[in-house]
Amino acid sequence: MDRGRLRRIDEYAWELPKKGPMRVPGVIYGDRDLVDAMDDKVAEQLGNVATLPGIVEAAYAMPDAHWGYGFPIGGVAAFDADEGGVVSAGGVGFDISCGVRALHTGLRREEVVARREAIADALFLAIPAGMGATGELRLTNREMDAMLLGGARWAVEAGYGRSGDLERIEEGGQALGAEPGAVSNKAKTRQRKAMGTLGSGNHYLELQHVTAIHDEAAARAFGLARGDVVISIHCGSRGLGHQIGTEFLKEMVVAAGRHGITLPDRELACAPIRSELGARYLGAMRAAINCALANRQILTHLTREAFAELFPGAGLPLLYDVSHNTCKVERHTVDGVRRELHVHRKGATRAFGPGHPALPSGLREVGQPVLIGGTMGTASYVLVGADTSEERSFASACHGAGRAMSRSQASKQWTGRALVDELAQRGIEIRAPSLRGVAEEAPGAYKDVSAVVEAADRAGLARLVARLEPIVTIKG
């Protein structure tokens, strides 16, 4: 990125000054190297976001930001309905509520390493993964609507998990205000056979061991210690969320002029929050959030069943579940006034700080866990919301490393077979339905996740707690 168009705020924050139709400035978080490595499209898209009606304070880009559809991936923006604020399907993204959940195993690294091949085989057999993967669950029309209303709460009531899981999921595992009737039959059909499946792309299920603790107090609150093994599950709303995004983007583009909205980019299609279209999209989007939460809950159940065969008594309690690609109604302070805002986080993680009333007992005192995924063979991280998170970015942080090259570029540079063999030599077992998919998700195709996380920590977006490294990876 050309830093000539930016004004340096501090070592880890850069301002894109307000000009032309921009209503607010842009703010990009990252050190000099991360910002230099970002595509110029990140600044362009951030400037476009800053033109949307009702945006408040600033349009933000996280340290892992890269070019996306309309909004940059790693983009955060908040809108006030009282000021004509909008909701943008492009600002949420296609894989609605794609997210990460982490499970404790109660096991130590040496116990898992000794049986890693058997674990990899068992999980690969138990977890449907890959493009077009289908599970054993088939939902009737009534069950589909109940799932879209109830999210993880519906899944637990259906026998997929425990009530205690819900305390460790954002919003208690259920997005209120979901409207299954706003979800098309085509979207529901795409999802009917996909519940309890991992999907493809950068989705994964991974066994990881804690290699470093950076914040002892937060690690104790999260139940993490060096040498512990956790399981991370990264997936989203599958075909249903993608279909919702596709349909509403088209409808919002057509309706923009009718609502007096001038779009600098068709991909920024949006609608006023207080419009029939905006309300309908929010209802469908919340249904997709519930779909993703239910999907991760079912995957948790399948993982627990598979793990119990190898390690009887391993209960796999939930550490936490975070969502990316959402628009949520939250109260934040802007210019000294508490306001109700619709916060878009596209490829960004909510990061509520200590004392936030939305956090459950046991976590409220320390802050929200922020789960940052790596990619096959690279580290993942656990962070925690900081006291400074809200003032820096509406309590938002990065969500991963961020791509450094396209999937097609990666598949030309690496072969899946070579990557699997290389990682096996490092003691990491990979299982995947497609070797091409492995090549597309090569570690080298992503930015340095450690640099991204360090920038998030230093910028005050969230505080670093623990580093995790993979032992077994099931790729989508």
N, C-alpha and C positions, 0 to 999 in steps of 0.2 A: 504494500500500500504506500502511496505517496504521502509521507507525513507532512509535506509542505502545506497541505490543506487543513491540518490539525493544529490546535493549540495545546501545548502540554500543560496539564493541570498539576500533576505530580509524577512520581516515578512510574506509577502503574495506572494512570488515568489520562485520557486525551480527549479534548473537546473538538467536536465538529461544529464550528460556529453557526449560529442561526443566520440564514440568508434567504432571500427570495421568498418562496411560499412556505418555508419552514416556520412552524408555530413555536417550536422549542428547539434547543440545540440537541446534538447527539453527543453521547459519551461512550468512548471505547475503552475497555479495561484490558490491560496487558502491558508487559514490558516492551522495550524498544524492538527486540527481536521478534516477538509474537506479532506486534502491529506491522512490522515490515513484511512479515510473511503472509499477512492477510491480503486477499484479493481486493483490488480497488472497488469491486462491486459491493463489498461490505459497507464502505462509507456511502456509496451511492444509494444503496437500499436503506441505510439508516436515515439518510437525509429525506428519502421519500416517506418513510414511516412518520417522520417529524412533521409532515404536512397534513396528516389526517385530522379530521375534526375532533375536538374534545380531548386531545392528548395533553397530558400534564407533565410538568417538570422537565423531562428529557426522554429521548429514545436511547436505549442502552444496548451495547453489544458486549457480551461476555468474552473472556480471554480465549475461548475456543471458537469464536465466531468465524463463519465462512458463508459464502454465497448460498442463498436458499431461494425458495419460491416466495417472492414478494418481500417478506421480512428476511433478514439474514438469519441463518440458524445460529442460535445463541443470542437472539434478539429479545428484548424485554421492553414493553411499553404499557402504560396505564392510561385509561380513558375515563372521563367523568360524564356520566349520563346527563347530569344537570347542565352540562355545557355542550350538549349535542354530541357527546362521545359515541364512538362506533365500536362495533365488534367486527373483527376481520378473520375470515376463514384462513387467509394466507398467513395471518399472524399467529394462528394456532398450529397449522400444519396438517398434513394428511394422516400421519399415524398418531391420531389423537390419544393423549394420555400414555404414549410410549413411556416406559419408566423402568425403574430398577427396584427390586426388593432383595433384602439380604436376610439370610437365615443362619442362626447359630447351629453348629453341629454338636458342640460339646466334645469334639475330638481334637487331638493334637496332630501336627503335621506328620510326624513319623508314623502314626496309625494309618493315615490316609495314603501316604506315599507307598507304603508296603502293599497296598491293594488298589493302586490307582487304575490299573488296566481293567480289573473286574468292575470297579465303580464306573468307569467310563462306558463299558459295555452295557451295564445295567441301566444307566441313565439314558443312554442313546436308544435303548429298546423301549424305555418307558415314556419318553418325551417325544411326541411327533414334532419334527422340525423340517424346515425347508419351504420353498415356494409351493403353495397349494397344499400344504400338509393338512390332513384332516384327523380329527380325534374320534374316539368312540362315542362321545356324547352327541346326541341329536336332540335339538330343542324343538318342541312344538311351538305353534304361534303364541300360545298363552305363556309358555315358559320363556320364550324369547323376550316378550314384553316385560315379564317379571324380572328377568336378568337385567334388562336395560334400565329398569327402575331401581333395582336393589344393589347392583354391583357386587362387591365382595361379601356384603351382608347376605345377599341372596345365595351366593355360593356356599357360605358357611351353613345357612339354614338348610341347604340341599345336601349337606353332608361332606362338603369339601373344605375341611379345616375346623378350626376351633373359634369360639367367640372371643377368646383372648387375642387372636390375630387382629381383630378389628381395631383394637386400641393403638396398634402400631402402623396404621395406614392413614394417610391424609383423609380428613373429613370422616374418620371412622369407617372408611371403606365404602362410602356411598355418597355420590354427588347428588344433592337435593336439587329439585327443579328439572329433573330429566323428563323428557317427553317422548316416549316410544312412538307416539303417533306422528312425530315430526321426522322419523327415520323411514326412508323409503323401503318398499318391499325388496327392491334390488339389493340394498345394503344388508337387510336382514337375511336374504337368501345367501349372500356371500359369506355370512358368518355362521350359518346354520350348522355346518359341519366342522367349524374351525375352533370351537371352544376347547381350551386345554391344549393349544398348539403353540409352538415357539415362533413360527414364522421364519423369515429369511433375512438377508442383509446383515446388519450389525447386531442382530439379536442373538442371545446366547444364554446358556446356563453354565455356570462356572464354579468349581471348587477352588477356593483361594485361601492362602495362609497369611496371617498377619506377620509382616517382616519388620515393621517399625512402629513405635508409638511416639507421637509428637505432642500429645496433650493427655497426660495421665488421668486427670479428673474426668474429662469427657469420655475417655476410653473406658474407665471404670463404670460410668453411668450407662454406657452402651454395651457393657459386658465383653469387652475386647482386651486381649492380652497377646503379647508376642508369642507366636507359635500356634495360636488358635486357628482352626479351620472354619470358614464360613462358606455359604453357598449364595451366589448372586444370580438372580434371574432378570434378564433384560428383554422385555417384549412389550407389545401394545395392543391396540384394538383391531389389529389384523385388517381384513378386507372391509369390515363395516366402517371403521373410521376413515379409511381411504375413500370409500364411496361417498360418505357424507361430505368430506372435504371437496371432492370433485363436483358434486351436484350443487352445493351451496356457492362455491366460487363462481360457477357459471351464472347462477341466478343473481348473485350480488353484482357482477359486472353489468348485467342488463339493467338492473334496478338503480345503479349508482346515480345516473342523471336524474331520475325521478325524485331522488332524495336530495338533489342539489350538491352531490359530491363529485368533485373533479379528481380523477385518479391519475397520479403521475406514472403509474404502472398498472396495467390490467391485473397483474398478479396480486396487487394490494386490495382487491375487491373486498368491500365491507358494506355494512348497513348500520344505520343508527341503532343504538341499543334499544331505544324506545320506539321501535317500529315493528310491524308484524313480522317482517323478514328477520330482523335482528333477534326478536324473541324466539322465533321458530328455530333459527340456527342455534341459539344458546340451549334450547331444549334438546335438540338433536346432539349437540356436542357433549352435553352432560350425560346423555344416554351412552355415547361412545366412551366417555370416561368410565362409566360404570361397567361397560363391556371389558375394557382393559383391566380394571380392578378385579372383575370376576375371572378373567382369563388367567391373570397371575395367581389368583387364589387357587384355581383348579390345578395349575402347574405346580404349585406348592404341595398340594395334596398328592399328586402323582410322584413328586420327588420324595416326599415322606414315605410313601408306600415302597418305592424302589430302595430307598436307603435302609428301611427297616429290615429288609431281607439280608442285608450285608452287616448292618450294625443294629441289632435288636436293642431297643431302649433309647435310641437316638431320636429325640422328639422333634428336633429342628424348630425351636421357637423362633418367631419372627423378630428380627431386630427393628426393621422399619421398611416402609414402601413409599417411594417418591414417584411423582409423575412429572413428565415433561410434556410439552405441546398441549397447553391448556389455556383457558381464559377463566379466571376465578374472581369472584366478587370479594374484595378485602377492604379493610379500613387502614389507611395510611395517612401519615402527616405530610401535608404539602403547605409550605409557607406558614407553618405553625398551626394549621387547622386540620383536624381529623376529617377525612373525606372518604366516602364510599367509592371505590374505583374498580373498574374491570381490568385486571392485570393480565396481559398476554405474556406468556413465557413460551417461546418457540425454541426448543433445544436448550432450555434453561431449567434450573431446579429451584423450587421454593426453598428459602433458607431463613425461617423464622428464628429470631434470636432468643436468648434466655428470658423467661418470664412470659412468653406469649401465651395468651389464654387458649389458643387452639391446640396447644401441645398437651399430650397426656401426662398424668402424674408419673414421675420418674424421669421424664425428659424435659419437663417445663423449666426446671431449675438450670439446666445446662444448655438447652437449645435443641433445635431440630437436627437430626442426622441428615447429612447431605451425601448421597451415594454417587460417586463419580466412577463410571466404568472405563476400563481400558479396552484393548482389543487383542485377543490371542497373544499371549506371550509378553504383554506389557503389564505394568502395574495398574491396579485400581486403587481408589482412595476413599476413605471415609472422612468427611469434614463435618463441621457443626455450624449452625447459624450463629452469627456474632452480634454483639451489641451494635455494631456499625452497619449491619446488613441492610436495615430498612432505609437509612439515609443515603446509602450508596446506590441502591438499585431496586427499591421496593422489595427488599428482602429476597433477592434472587442471586443465584450463583451459576457457574458453568455446569454442564451436564456430562462432559466427556472430553476426549482429546480434540475432536473436530477433524474432519477430513483434510488432508493436504493434497490429495489427488483424486480424480474420479475413479469409479470402479473399473471402467474400461481401461484406463491408464494402468491401474494396478494389475489387471489380468494380463497385460502385455509385458509387464516387468517381472512378475513372479508366476510360478506354477504352484498349484495347490499341493501336489505330491511332494515337491521339494520343501515346502513350508512345514507340512506335517512331519516329515523326516527330521528337519532341523529342530523343530520344537520338541520332538521325542528325545533327541539327544540332550536337550536341556531338562529332561524330566517332566515335560508337559504333554499329557495325552490329549489328542484332538480327535473328536468324532464329528463328522459332518455328512449330510446327504449329497453334497456336491463339492468336488475339488475346485471347480471354478469359483464357487462361492467363497472358499477358503482364500484363493488368490485375490479376489476382490476386497477381502477384509484383511489383507496382509498388514502386519504392524507398521511397516514402512509407509503405508498409504495414509497414515494419520500423523497429526502433530505429536510432539513430545508431551504426553499427558502430565508428566512431572512438572514441566515448565508451566503448563496451563494451571495446574493446581497451586503451584507456588505463587503465581500471579494472583489467583483468586484470594489466597491467604493474605498476601502482602497488600492487596487493594482493599481489604476489609470486607469482601463479599461474604466470606465464610472462613472458619478457622480450621486448619489442618489437624486431624486427629490421628489417623493411622494409614499406613501403606499396606496393600495386599498384593500378593503375586500368585499367578495361577498354578494349579496342579493338574486339573482336568477341565477341558472346555468342550461343551456340546454346542456346535455352531448351527445357526439356522441356515 
